[in-house]
Amino acid sequence: MYYPVESPKKSLLVSIVILFFCLRPIIDLEGKYDGSGINAGGIVGILAAGVILLCCYHYLKEMNGLSVVIVSSFIYLCILFTYNVFFSDNRGATIVDFSRFVVGFSPVLLLLISNFGRNLVDEKMLYKATKLLFLCTLVPIAISWLQFLGYYPYTYFDYVNNAWVGRPSGGYFQPNSLARLLIFNQILLYLMHSKGQVTLWFKNGFTGVLAITTLISTHRTSLIILVLVIVIYELYHYFIVNKTRVKMEGLVAFFLIMSIMTVGLFFAKTAVIDAFQKSIDTLSVVFNNPDVFNPKSDDFLRGRGEKYKMTFEEMGSVGWGGKLVGIGYEKFEPHNDLLRMFLVTGLLGVVLYNMILYCSLYFVWRKVNTYGRLSLIVYYLYITIYGLTLQPTGYPYFMWLFFFGLYFIQVVYKRETNQTVKEGVA
């Protein structure tokens, strides 16, 4: 690896963290995991968090401005979790949630390094790392298609029309674990292409693979977000970047990959029909059940409304001290990110979590060019929509992907270059 800075040892540490990040799509392939203990991905995450803290410790004394706010919010959340460990009615679960926070949010500290004029990795390193991530992502993609066609056992099942139906999840516990990886790959794909690191053929071809794989996962929220990401970037490239020309070979690549996959599926006709029927049955639940959109029904948002009610009932049963600091662990899945923060860390935690997230947004925003800012909007739009029915800040690898994207943007799209972003080389 190439180290362009004054501290090769610390560059090596950051490179190790990025390597962990890139290999996680494979490390996490363990099938069902109930979140009550620790698995290989959790061990790797803890090691990475330790390396990050070790690497950043030397620079924390140079903090100023937003750096102080971000680090202080991180430390105060650690203190809050520590407090809850001693007073929790389920100490083991609280320790697990504490570790998940530290693992998921420790990469935010990497954003601070460039504030001190020290980029511990350069653009070349990030490009290589992203290509490795693309390569590793092909493994769960392949597994999801084998599941879809009936050649690999499902690791996730959903109750649809009075029967348990398997859903392609790429070997992960849930389809959303696969889908979020696909969406982050899609965003990074556009970032790589804008810098000429992948061809237009590859970008559009891989987009086709990511899109159709998200479709067969039947994860509705992720499919909506993926389409939104593609539309935003494509409109920006067409109307802002290269509005005077349209590269038809890009469209050819997209439709070519779709045709190849369609022809391949034709030879597994029965399996395809059965799999698509299951997918259609799963998706049709939303449209065939009017109570799904009725806030007064127990079926509101497929039962998520009931989880919202449970959260308020749980927090209503504790005193104001409990409302301020939370119960310390995710007693049940609230299916909303803000409600999860409220349940686990109380009103104080909601403020601290969002201080980290949105101070990080401004921290990077003021340093990057127009394309970098567009990508920041996409990232925060993603985490906001995703958080309406899920809890991204509670998923360590989601936050790894999120903060890696911010770090990528900060390093690659510096505003001081004053360069107009061009369409990648075909």
C-alpha positions as CSV (number, residue, x, y, z in Angstrom):
1,M,0.0,0.0,0.0
2,Y,1.1,3.6,-0.6
3,Y,1.4,6.0,2.3
4,P,1.9,9.6,1.3
5,V,2.0,11.0,4.9
6,E,4.4,11.6,7.7
7,S,3.0,8.7,9.8
8,P,3.3,5.3,8.1
9,K,2.4,3.4,11.3
10,K,-0.9,5.3,11.7
11,S,-1.5,5.0,8.0
12,L,-1.1,1.2,8.4
13,L,-3.6,1.2,11.2
14,V,-6.2,3.1,9.2
15,S,-5.6,0.8,6.2
16,I,-6.3,-2.2,8.5
17,V,-9.6,-0.6,9.5
18,I,-10.5,-0.1,5.9
19,L,-9.6,-3.7,5.1
20,F,-11.9,-4.9,7.9
21,F,-14.6,-2.7,6.4
22,C,-14.2,-4.2,2.9
23,L,-14.2,-7.8,4.1
24,R,-17.3,-7.5,6.3
25,P,-19.7,-8.6,3.5
26,I,-18.0,-12.0,3.7
27,I,-17.3,-12.1,7.4
28,D,-21.0,-11.5,8.2
29,L,-22.1,-14.5,6.2
30,E,-23.1,-16.6,9.2
31,G,-26.8,-17.2,8.7
32,K,-29.1,-16.5,11.5
33,Y,-27.9,-14.3,14.4
34,D,-30.2,-13.1,17.2
35,G,-28.1,-10.2,18.4
36,S,-27.9,-11.5,22.0
37,G,-24.2,-12.2,21.9
38,I,-21.2,-11.6,19.7
39,N,-20.2,-13.2,16.3
40,A,-17.3,-12.9,14.0
41,G,-18.5,-9.6,12.6
42,G,-18.9,-8.2,16.1
43,I,-15.3,-9.3,17.0
44,V,-13.9,-7.7,13.9
45,G,-15.9,-4.5,14.7
46,I,-14.5,-4.3,18.2
47,L,-11.0,-4.8,16.9
48,A,-11.5,-2.1,14.3
49,A,-12.9,0.3,16.9
50,G,-9.9,-0.3,19.1
51,V,-7.6,0.4,16.2
52,I,-9.4,3.6,15.4
53,L,-9.3,4.8,19.0
54,L,-5.6,4.0,19.1
55,C,-4.9,5.8,15.8
56,C,-6.9,8.9,16.7
57,Y,-5.7,9.3,20.3
58,H,-2.6,11.2,19.3
59,Y,-4.6,13.8,17.4
60,L,-7.5,14.4,19.9
61,K,-5.4,16.9,21.8
62,E,-5.5,19.1,18.7
63,M,-9.3,19.2,18.6
64,N,-11.2,22.5,17.9
65,G,-14.6,23.6,16.8
66,L,-16.8,20.9,15.5
67,S,-14.2,18.3,16.4
68,V,-14.8,19.0,20.1
69,V,-18.6,18.7,19.6
70,I,-18.4,15.4,17.7
71,V,-15.9,13.8,20.1
72,S,-17.7,15.2,23.2
73,S,-21.0,13.8,22.0
74,F,-19.3,10.4,21.4
75,I,-17.8,10.4,24.9
76,Y,-21.0,11.5,26.6
77,L,-22.9,8.7,24.9
78,C,-20.3,6.3,26.2
79,I,-20.8,7.7,29.7
80,L,-24.5,7.4,29.3
81,F,-24.3,3.8,28.3
82,T,-21.9,3.1,31.2
83,Y,-24.4,4.6,33.6
84,N,-27.1,2.4,32.2
85,V,-24.9,-0.8,32.5
86,F,-25.1,-0.4,36.3
87,F,-28.8,0.3,36.5
88,S,-30.2,-1.8,33.6
89,D,-32.5,-4.7,34.3
90,N,-30.7,-6.6,31.6
91,R,-27.0,-5.8,32.0
92,G,-25.8,-8.2,29.3
93,A,-28.1,-6.7,26.7
94,T,-27.0,-3.2,27.7
95,I,-23.3,-4.1,27.3
96,V,-24.1,-5.5,23.8
97,D,-25.9,-2.3,22.8
98,F,-23.0,-0.3,24.2
99,S,-20.5,-2.2,22.2
100,R,-22.6,-1.9,19.1
101,F,-22.7,1.9,19.5
102,V,-18.9,2.1,20.0
103,V,-18.2,-0.2,17.0
104,G,-20.7,1.6,14.7
105,F,-19.8,5.2,15.6
106,S,-16.0,5.0,16.1
107,P,-15.3,5.6,12.4
108,V,-16.6,9.1,12.8
109,L,-13.3,9.8,14.5
110,L,-11.5,9.2,11.2
111,L,-13.3,12.2,9.8
112,L,-11.5,14.4,12.2
113,I,-8.0,13.5,11.1
114,S,-8.0,15.7,8.0
115,N,-9.1,18.6,10.1
116,F,-5.6,18.5,11.5
117,G,-4.0,18.3,8.1
118,R,-3.2,14.6,8.2
119,N,-4.9,12.3,5.7
120,L,-3.6,8.9,6.7
121,V,-4.7,7.3,3.4
122,D,-4.8,8.8,0.0
123,E,-7.3,8.6,-2.9
124,K,-5.5,5.6,-4.5
125,M,-5.9,3.6,-1.3
126,L,-9.6,4.4,-1.1
127,Y,-10.1,3.5,-4.8
128,K,-8.5,0.1,-4.2
129,A,-10.5,-0.5,-1.1
130,T,-13.8,0.4,-2.8
131,K,-13.0,-2.0,-5.7
132,L,-12.3,-4.7,-3.1
133,L,-15.7,-4.0,-1.5
134,F,-17.4,-4.4,-4.9
135,L,-15.7,-7.7,-5.3
136,C,-16.7,-9.0,-1.8
137,T,-20.3,-7.8,-2.4
138,L,-20.5,-10.2,-5.3
139,V,-20.5,-13.1,-2.8
140,P,-23.8,-12.3,-1.0
141,I,-25.2,-11.3,-4.4
142,A,-24.5,-14.7,-5.8
143,I,-25.9,-16.4,-2.6
144,S,-29.1,-14.4,-2.9
145,W,-29.6,-15.5,-6.5
146,L,-28.9,-19.1,-5.5
147,Q,-31.5,-18.7,-2.7
148,F,-33.9,-17.2,-5.2
149,L,-33.5,-20.1,-7.6
150,G,-33.8,-22.7,-4.8
151,Y,-30.1,-23.9,-4.9
152,Y,-29.1,-22.5,-1.5
153,P,-31.1,-22.6,1.8
154,Y,-32.9,-19.5,2.9
155,T,-31.6,-17.8,6.1
156,Y,-34.7,-15.6,6.5
157,F,-38.4,-16.4,6.4
158,D,-41.5,-14.1,6.5
159,Y,-45.0,-14.9,7.4
160,V,-47.1,-14.3,4.2
161,N,-50.7,-15.5,3.5
162,N,-50.7,-17.9,6.5
163,A,-47.4,-19.5,5.5
164,W,-43.7,-19.0,6.1
165,V,-42.0,-17.8,2.9
166,G,-38.2,-17.7,2.4
167,R,-36.8,-14.4,1.2
168,P,-33.3,-14.0,-0.5
169,S,-31.0,-12.4,2.0
170,G,-27.6,-13.2,0.6
171,G,-26.8,-15.5,3.5
172,Y,-27.5,-12.8,6.1
173,F,-30.1,-12.9,8.8
174,Q,-32.4,-10.4,7.1
175,P,-32.9,-9.1,3.5
176,N,-32.3,-5.5,4.7
177,S,-28.8,-6.5,5.6
178,L,-28.2,-7.4,2.0
179,A,-30.2,-4.5,0.6
180,R,-28.3,-1.8,2.6
181,L,-25.0,-3.2,1.3
182,L,-26.3,-3.0,-2.2
183,I,-27.4,0.6,-1.8
184,F,-24.1,1.7,-0.3
185,N,-22.4,0.0,-3.2
186,Q,-24.6,1.9,-5.6
187,I,-23.6,5.3,-4.1
188,L,-19.9,4.4,-4.1
189,L,-20.3,3.2,-7.7
190,Y,-21.3,6.7,-8.8
191,L,-18.5,8.2,-6.7
192,M,-16.0,5.9,-8.4
193,H,-17.3,6.5,-11.8
194,S,-17.3,10.3,-11.4
195,K,-13.5,10.0,-10.8
196,G,-12.9,7.7,-13.8
197,Q,-12.1,4.7,-11.6
198,V,-14.7,2.5,-13.3
199,T,-16.0,2.6,-16.9
200,L,-19.5,3.6,-17.9
201,W,-20.1,0.0,-19.0
202,F,-19.2,-1.3,-15.6
203,K,-21.2,1.4,-13.7
204,N,-24.4,0.7,-15.6
205,G,-23.9,-3.1,-15.7
206,F,-23.2,-3.3,-12.0
207,T,-26.2,-0.9,-11.4
208,G,-28.4,-3.5,-13.2
209,V,-27.1,-6.3,-10.9
210,L,-27.6,-4.2,-7.8
211,A,-31.1,-3.1,-8.8
212,I,-32.4,-6.6,-9.8
213,T,-30.9,-8.1,-6.7
214,T,-32.6,-5.6,-4.5
215,L,-35.8,-6.4,-6.3
216,I,-35.6,-10.1,-5.5
217,S,-34.9,-9.3,-1.9
218,T,-38.4,-7.8,-1.7
219,H,-37.2,-5.3,0.8
220,R,-39.6,-2.5,-0.2
221,T,-37.9,0.4,1.7
222,S,-34.5,-0.4,0.2
223,L,-35.9,-0.7,-3.3
224,I,-37.5,2.7,-3.0
225,I,-34.2,4.2,-1.8
226,L,-32.2,2.5,-4.5
227,V,-34.4,3.9,-7.2
228,L,-34.2,7.3,-5.6
229,V,-30.4,7.2,-5.5
230,I,-30.2,6.2,-9.2
231,V,-32.7,8.9,-10.3
232,I,-30.9,11.7,-8.3
233,Y,-27.4,10.8,-9.7
234,E,-28.6,10.2,-13.3
235,L,-30.5,13.4,-13.4
236,Y,-27.6,15.3,-12.0
237,H,-25.2,13.7,-14.6
238,Y,-27.6,14.4,-17.5
239,F,-28.6,17.9,-16.7
240,I,-25.6,19.3,-14.9
241,V,-22.5,17.3,-15.8
242,N,-22.8,16.3,-19.4
243,K,-26.1,17.6,-20.7
244,T,-24.7,18.1,-24.2
245,R,-24.1,14.4,-24.8
246,V,-25.7,11.1,-23.9
247,K,-23.5,8.0,-23.9
248,M,-25.6,5.4,-25.4
249,E,-23.1,2.6,-24.5
250,G,-24.1,3.1,-20.9
251,L,-27.7,2.3,-21.8
252,V,-26.5,-0.7,-23.8
253,A,-24.5,-2.0,-20.8
254,F,-27.5,-1.7,-18.6
255,F,-29.9,-3.5,-21.0
256,L,-27.2,-6.0,-21.9
257,I,-26.8,-7.2,-18.3
258,M,-30.5,-7.3,-17.9
259,S,-30.8,-9.5,-21.1
260,I,-28.0,-11.9,-20.0
261,M,-29.7,-12.4,-16.6
262,T,-33.1,-12.9,-18.2
263,V,-31.8,-15.5,-20.6
264,G,-30.0,-17.2,-17.7
265,L,-33.2,-17.3,-15.7
266,F,-35.1,-18.7,-18.6
267,F,-33.2,-22.0,-18.2
268,A,-34.5,-22.3,-14.7
269,K,-38.0,-21.4,-15.7
270,T,-39.9,-23.3,-13.0
271,A,-37.7,-22.1,-10.1
272,V,-38.0,-18.5,-11.4
273,I,-41.8,-18.6,-11.6
274,D,-42.1,-20.0,-8.1
275,A,-39.6,-17.5,-6.7
276,F,-41.2,-14.6,-8.4
277,Q,-44.6,-15.7,-7.2
278,K,-43.4,-15.7,-3.6
279,S,-41.9,-12.3,-4.1
280,I,-45.2,-11.0,-5.5
281,D,-47.1,-12.5,-2.7
282,T,-44.8,-10.8,-0.2
283,L,-45.1,-7.4,-1.9
284,S,-48.8,-7.7,-2.4
285,V,-49.5,-7.8,1.3
286,V,-49.0,-4.1,1.5
287,F,-51.6,-3.3,-1.2
288,N,-54.1,-6.0,-0.4
289,N,-54.5,-5.1,3.3
290,P,-56.0,-1.6,3.8
291,D,-55.1,-1.8,7.5
292,V,-51.5,-1.5,6.6
293,F,-52.0,2.3,6.1
294,N,-54.5,2.7,9.0
295,P,-52.6,4.2,12.1
296,K,-55.4,2.9,14.4
297,S,-54.9,-0.7,13.3
298,D,-52.5,-3.3,14.8
299,D,-51.4,-4.1,11.2
300,F,-50.3,-0.5,10.6
301,L,-47.1,-0.6,8.5
302,R,-47.2,-4.4,8.9
303,G,-47.2,-4.3,12.6
304,R,-44.7,-1.5,13.0
305,G,-47.4,0.8,14.4
306,E,-47.8,-1.6,17.3
307,K,-44.0,-1.4,18.0
308,Y,-44.3,2.4,18.0
309,K,-47.1,2.1,20.6
310,M,-45.0,-0.4,22.7
311,T,-42.1,2.1,22.7
312,F,-44.3,4.9,24.1
313,E,-45.9,2.6,26.6
314,E,-42.5,1.4,27.8
315,M,-41.1,4.9,28.2
316,G,-44.3,6.1,29.7
317,S,-43.9,3.5,32.5
318,V,-40.5,5.0,33.7
319,G,-39.9,8.2,35.6
320,W,-38.4,11.3,34.1
321,G,-34.9,10.1,34.9
322,G,-35.6,7.0,32.7
323,K,-37.0,9.2,30.0
324,L,-33.9,11.3,30.1
325,V,-31.3,8.4,29.8
326,G,-33.4,5.5,28.5
327,I,-33.5,1.9,29.6
328,G,-30.1,1.1,28.3
329,Y,-30.9,-1.6,25.7
330,E,-33.1,-2.5,22.8
331,K,-35.8,-4.4,24.7
332,F,-37.7,-4.9,21.4
333,E,-37.3,-3.6,17.9
334,P,-39.0,-0.2,17.7
335,H,-38.8,-0.1,13.8
336,N,-37.9,3.6,13.9
337,D,-34.5,5.1,14.5
338,L,-35.5,8.0,16.7
339,L,-37.7,5.8,18.8
340,R,-34.8,3.3,19.2
341,M,-32.6,6.1,20.4
342,F,-35.3,7.2,22.8
343,L,-35.8,3.7,24.1
344,V,-32.2,2.9,24.6
345,T,-30.6,6.3,25.6
346,G,-33.6,8.5,26.3
347,L,-34.1,12.1,25.3
348,L,-30.4,12.9,26.1
349,G,-29.3,10.2,23.8
350,V,-31.5,11.4,20.9
351,V,-29.8,14.8,21.1
352,L,-26.3,13.3,21.3
353,Y,-26.8,10.8,18.5
354,N,-28.0,13.6,16.2
355,M,-25.2,16.0,17.3
356,I,-22.7,13.4,16.0
357,L,-24.6,12.8,12.7
358,Y,-25.4,16.4,11.8
359,C,-22.2,18.0,13.0
360,S,-20.4,15.4,10.9
361,L,-22.5,16.5,7.9
362,Y,-21.5,20.2,8.4
363,F,-17.9,19.1,9.1
364,V,-17.6,17.5,5.7
365,W,-19.9,19.8,3.8
366,R,-17.8,22.9,4.2
367,K,-14.7,21.1,2.8
368,V,-16.0,19.5,-0.3
369,N,-17.1,20.5,-3.8
370,T,-20.5,20.4,-5.5
371,Y,-20.4,16.7,-6.3
372,G,-19.3,15.9,-2.8
373,R,-22.2,17.9,-1.4
374,L,-24.7,16.2,-3.7
375,S,-23.4,12.9,-2.4
376,L,-23.8,14.1,1.2
377,I,-27.4,14.9,0.5
378,V,-27.9,11.4,-0.9
379,Y,-26.3,9.8,2.1
380,Y,-28.4,11.7,4.6
381,L,-31.6,11.3,2.6
382,Y,-30.8,7.6,2.7
383,I,-30.3,7.3,6.4
384,T,-33.4,9.5,7.1
385,I,-35.8,7.4,4.9
386,Y,-34.2,4.1,6.1
387,G,-34.7,5.3,9.7
388,L,-38.4,5.8,9.3
389,T,-39.1,2.0,9.7
390,L,-35.7,0.6,10.7
391,Q,-32.9,1.7,13.1
392,P,-29.7,2.3,11.1
393,T,-27.8,3.8,14.0
394,G,-28.2,0.5,15.8
395,Y,-26.6,-1.5,13.0
396,P,-22.8,-1.2,13.3
397,Y,-21.9,-2.2,9.7
398,F,-24.5,0.3,8.4
399,M,-22.7,3.0,10.3
400,W,-19.4,1.7,9.0
401,L,-20.6,2.0,5.5
402,F,-22.1,5.4,6.2
403,F,-19.0,7.0,7.7
404,F,-16.7,5.3,5.2
405,G,-18.8,7.1,2.5
406,L,-18.4,10.4,4.3
407,Y,-14.6,9.8,4.7
408,F,-14.4,8.9,1.0
409,I,-16.1,12.1,0.0
410,Q,-14.0,14.2,2.3
411,V,-10.7,12.8,0.9
412,V,-11.6,12.6,-2.8
413,Y,-13.9,15.6,-3.3
414,K,-11.9,18.4,-1.7
415,R,-13.3,21.8,-2.5
416,E,-9.9,23.4,-2.9
417,T,-9.3,21.4,-6.1
418,N,-11.8,23.7,-7.9
419,Q,-12.2,21.0,-10.5
420,T,-15.5,20.4,-12.3
421,V,-16.6,16.9,-11.8
422,K,-16.8,15.1,-15.2
423,E,-18.4,11.9,-16.3
424,G,-16.1,9.0,-15.7
425,V,-14.1,7.6,-18.6
426,A,-16.0,5.0,-20.6
